[in-house]
Amino acid sequence: MNNSKPWILASDIDNTLTGDAQALRQLAARLAAKQARGMLFLILATGRRLEQVLNGFDAEGIPEPNAIISQVGTEIYLPPFAPDTAPLPEWDTLLREQFSRNRAVSFLSGIEGLEMQPAEYTTPLKASGYLDKTPSPEAAVSLIRNRILEAKQEDAYQAIWSSGRDLDIIPSAAGKGKAIRYLIQFLTLVSRRVVVAGDSGNDRTMFDEFEHGIVVANAQPELTRLGDETLQPGIYFAKQPYAAGVEEGLRNFGLLP
């Protein structure tokens, strides 16, 4: 193994890194030391908007990454980071080829109790709603996914359900896992290993795309059930929650001593 190759860590933010401020400060310092020595390429993969990620650097102690994947894997950002930084145009163009937000919204019509998310979370590549007031969120998700299949649009649209509440209709070519894969190829990164970390359903595509992952102890059922899937031998289920669980997993994989 060539030890000169950096690791790649792609981590969700909310309830994966955040949740325990002291544990996050400790982890962020250790990650920053690895980054400074060229031993780690850090990707933040989140459902947040870019501005929310940037605000979290100071307000929450979120570690500053080498790249940001936001809006559930529909936007990729490279440094220098600023509120007016434009997403990576190559990725944006690729996703727009088959996706229509109006068509995406049509799959959500008539779902009892569904509420669309506020305008600030609206983008041309994502139609998002809340399902916590629906009689059965799981049934609603199944109905939406069946609508996509019946319309023969599964190659263009996918439904991502997370934390029992958040629903996103995004391009089938998007999602956190595919965005990470695209970024690695775009930057021609050569890594010793890619490790992903998450806690909820919108992180699932990262675990589907990469062999090694960390599920923090506070994870939602949509990720903890990965433990029942024998085809996922490289997933580490941390005993600790939040950033402490991420650090525990990184020690297991040898990224941290």
C-alpha positions as CSV (number, residue, x, y, z in Angstrom):
1,M,0.0,0.0,0.0
2,N,1.3,3.5,-0.9
3,N,1.1,5.5,2.3
4,S,1.6,8.7,0.3
5,K,-1.9,8.5,-1.0
6,P,-4.4,10.5,1.1
7,W,-7.6,9.0,2.6
8,I,-10.9,10.4,1.4
9,L,-13.5,11.0,4.2
10,A,-17.0,11.9,3.0
11,S,-19.2,12.8,5.9
12,D,-22.7,14.0,6.5
13,I,-23.0,17.0,8.8
14,D,-26.3,17.1,10.8
15,N,-26.5,14.5,13.6
16,T,-23.4,12.9,12.2
17,L,-20.7,15.5,12.9
18,T,-23.0,17.8,14.9
19,G,-24.8,16.9,18.2
20,D,-21.8,16.9,20.6
21,A,-19.8,20.1,20.4
22,Q,-16.8,18.9,22.4
23,A,-16.5,15.7,20.4
24,L,-16.7,17.7,17.2
25,R,-14.0,20.1,18.3
26,Q,-11.7,17.2,19.0
27,L,-12.4,15.5,15.7
28,A,-12.2,18.7,13.7
29,A,-8.7,19.4,15.1
30,R,-7.5,15.9,14.2
31,L,-8.9,16.0,10.7
32,A,-7.4,19.4,10.1
33,A,-4.0,18.1,11.1
34,K,-4.4,15.2,8.6
35,Q,-5.5,17.7,5.9
36,A,-2.5,20.0,6.5
37,R,-0.1,17.1,6.0
38,G,-1.8,16.0,2.8
39,M,-3.0,12.8,4.4
40,L,-6.8,13.4,4.1
41,F,-9.2,14.8,1.5
42,L,-12.4,15.8,3.4
43,I,-15.7,16.1,1.7
44,L,-18.8,17.4,3.5
45,A,-21.9,15.7,2.0
46,T,-25.1,17.3,3.3
47,G,-28.7,18.2,2.7
48,R,-27.8,21.8,3.8
49,R,-27.6,24.8,1.5
50,L,-24.0,26.1,0.9
51,E,-24.6,29.2,3.1
52,Q,-25.7,27.0,6.0
53,V,-22.5,24.9,5.6
54,L,-20.3,28.0,5.6
55,N,-22.0,29.5,8.6
56,G,-21.4,26.3,10.5
57,F,-17.6,26.6,10.3
58,D,-17.6,29.3,13.0
59,A,-21.0,28.8,14.6
60,E,-20.8,25.1,15.1
61,G,-17.2,24.2,14.7
62,I,-17.8,22.2,11.5
63,P,-14.4,21.3,10.0
64,E,-13.4,23.1,6.8
65,P,-13.4,20.6,3.9
66,N,-11.6,20.2,0.6
67,A,-15.0,20.0,-1.1
68,I,-18.7,20.4,-0.3
69,I,-21.6,18.4,-1.7
70,S,-24.8,20.1,-0.8
71,Q,-28.6,19.9,-1.3
72,V,-28.7,16.1,-1.0
73,G,-26.0,15.5,-3.7
74,T,-27.3,17.9,-6.3
75,E,-24.6,20.6,-5.9
76,I,-20.8,20.3,-5.7
77,Y,-18.6,23.1,-4.6
78,L,-14.8,23.5,-4.7
79,P,-12.7,26.1,-2.8
80,P,-12.5,29.0,-2.4
81,F,-15.8,28.9,-0.6
82,A,-18.0,31.9,-0.4
83,P,-21.8,32.4,-0.2
84,D,-21.8,33.4,-3.9
85,T,-19.7,30.5,-5.1
86,A,-21.3,28.8,-8.1
87,P,-21.8,25.0,-8.1
88,L,-19.5,22.9,-10.3
89,P,-20.9,23.6,-13.8
90,E,-20.1,20.2,-15.2
91,W,-22.1,18.4,-12.5
92,D,-25.0,20.9,-12.8
93,T,-25.2,20.5,-16.6
94,L,-25.1,16.7,-16.3
95,L,-28.0,16.7,-13.8
96,R,-30.2,19.1,-15.8
97,E,-30.2,16.9,-18.9
98,Q,-33.2,14.8,-17.9
99,F,-34.6,16.6,-14.9
100,S,-37.6,18.9,-14.7
101,R,-38.5,20.3,-11.4
102,N,-42.1,20.8,-12.5
103,R,-42.3,17.1,-13.4
104,A,-40.7,16.2,-10.0
105,V,-43.4,18.2,-8.2
106,S,-46.1,16.4,-10.1
107,F,-45.1,13.2,-8.4
108,L,-46.1,14.8,-5.1
109,S,-49.5,16.0,-6.0
110,G,-52.4,14.9,-3.8
111,I,-50.3,13.3,-1.0
112,E,-52.4,13.9,2.1
113,G,-50.5,15.9,4.8
114,L,-47.5,16.6,2.6
115,E,-46.1,20.1,3.0
116,M,-43.6,21.6,0.6
117,Q,-40.4,22.9,2.1
118,P,-39.8,26.7,2.2
119,A,-38.7,28.5,-0.9
120,E,-35.1,28.9,0.4
121,Y,-34.7,25.1,0.0
122,T,-36.0,25.1,-3.5
123,T,-33.6,24.6,-6.4
124,P,-34.0,23.7,-10.1
125,L,-32.7,20.2,-9.3
126,K,-34.7,19.3,-6.2
127,A,-38.4,19.2,-5.2
128,S,-38.6,18.8,-1.4
129,G,-41.4,18.3,1.1
130,Y,-42.1,17.2,4.7
131,L,-44.0,14.0,5.4
132,D,-44.3,14.1,9.2
133,K,-47.9,15.2,9.0
134,T,-49.0,12.4,6.6
135,P,-51.0,9.5,8.0
136,S,-48.3,7.1,6.9
137,P,-45.0,8.5,5.7
138,E,-43.8,5.1,4.5
139,A,-47.0,4.5,2.5
140,A,-46.6,8.0,1.0
141,V,-43.0,7.3,-0.1
142,S,-44.0,4.0,-1.6
143,L,-46.8,5.8,-3.6
144,I,-44.4,8.5,-4.8
145,R,-41.9,5.9,-5.9
146,N,-44.6,3.9,-7.7
147,R,-45.7,6.9,-9.5
148,I,-42.1,7.4,-10.8
149,L,-42.0,3.8,-11.9
150,E,-45.4,3.8,-13.6
151,A,-44.4,6.9,-15.5
152,K,-41.2,5.0,-16.6
153,Q,-39.1,7.9,-15.2
154,E,-36.9,5.9,-12.8
155,D,-33.9,6.8,-15.0
156,A,-34.5,10.5,-14.5
157,Y,-36.1,10.9,-11.0
158,Q,-35.6,9.3,-7.6
159,A,-37.2,9.8,-4.2
160,I,-35.0,10.2,-1.1
161,W,-36.7,9.8,2.2
162,S,-34.8,10.7,5.4
163,S,-35.4,10.9,9.2
164,G,-39.0,10.0,8.8
165,R,-39.8,13.5,7.6
166,D,-37.7,14.8,4.7
167,L,-38.6,13.9,1.2
168,D,-36.5,15.0,-1.9
169,I,-37.2,14.2,-5.5
170,I,-33.8,14.6,-7.2
171,P,-32.2,13.4,-10.5
172,S,-31.5,9.7,-10.6
173,A,-27.9,10.7,-11.5
174,A,-27.6,12.6,-8.3
175,G,-27.4,11.8,-4.6
176,K,-24.6,12.0,-2.2
177,G,-22.9,8.7,-3.2
178,K,-22.9,9.5,-7.0
179,A,-21.8,13.0,-6.4
180,I,-18.8,11.8,-4.4
181,R,-17.9,9.3,-7.1
182,Y,-18.2,12.0,-9.7
183,L,-16.0,14.4,-7.7
184,I,-13.3,11.8,-7.2
185,Q,-13.2,11.1,-10.9
186,F,-13.4,14.8,-11.8
187,L,-10.4,15.7,-9.6
188,T,-8.6,12.4,-10.6
189,L,-8.1,11.7,-6.9
190,V,-6.1,8.6,-6.1
191,S,-6.8,7.4,-2.5
192,R,-5.8,4.7,-0.1
193,R,-9.4,4.3,0.8
194,V,-12.8,6.1,0.7
195,V,-14.7,6.1,4.0
196,V,-18.2,7.6,4.3
197,A,-20.1,8.5,7.5
198,G,-23.8,9.2,8.1
199,D,-26.9,8.8,10.2
200,S,-30.0,8.9,8.0
201,G,-31.7,8.0,4.8
202,N,-30.2,10.6,2.5
203,D,-26.8,9.1,3.4
204,R,-27.8,5.7,2.2
205,T,-26.5,6.3,-1.3
206,M,-23.0,6.9,0.1
207,F,-23.0,3.4,1.7
208,D,-24.4,1.9,-1.6
209,E,-21.6,3.5,-3.6
210,F,-18.6,2.8,-1.3
211,E,-17.4,-0.2,0.6
212,H,-16.3,1.4,3.8
213,G,-18.6,3.4,6.0
214,I,-19.4,4.5,9.5
215,V,-22.9,4.5,10.9
216,V,-23.0,6.6,14.1
217,A,-24.8,5.2,17.1
218,N,-27.7,7.7,16.9
219,A,-28.5,6.7,13.3
220,Q,-32.0,6.5,12.0
221,P,-33.5,3.0,11.2
222,E,-33.0,3.4,7.5
223,L,-29.2,3.1,8.1
224,T,-29.1,0.9,11.2
225,R,-30.9,-1.8,9.1
226,L,-27.7,-2.0,7.0
227,G,-26.5,-4.3,9.8
228,D,-29.0,-6.9,8.6
229,E,-27.6,-6.8,5.0
230,T,-24.7,-9.2,4.7
231,L,-23.5,-7.6,1.5
232,Q,-22.2,-4.6,3.6
233,P,-19.2,-6.2,5.4
234,G,-17.2,-2.9,5.3
235,I,-19.6,-0.9,7.4
236,Y,-18.6,-0.1,11.0
237,F,-21.5,0.5,13.4
238,A,-20.1,2.9,16.1
239,K,-21.0,2.5,19.7
240,Q,-20.8,6.3,20.2
241,P,-23.1,9.0,18.7
242,Y,-22.3,12.0,16.6
243,A,-18.7,13.1,16.0
244,A,-17.4,10.7,18.7
245,G,-18.9,7.9,16.6
246,V,-17.2,9.2,13.5
247,E,-13.9,9.3,15.3
248,E,-14.4,5.8,16.7
249,G,-15.0,4.5,13.1
250,L,-12.0,6.3,11.8
251,R,-9.8,4.6,14.4
252,N,-11.3,1.3,13.4
253,F,-10.3,1.9,9.7
254,G,-6.8,3.1,10.7
255,L,-7.3,6.7,9.6
256,L,-6.8,7.9,13.2
257,P,-4.5,6.3,15.7
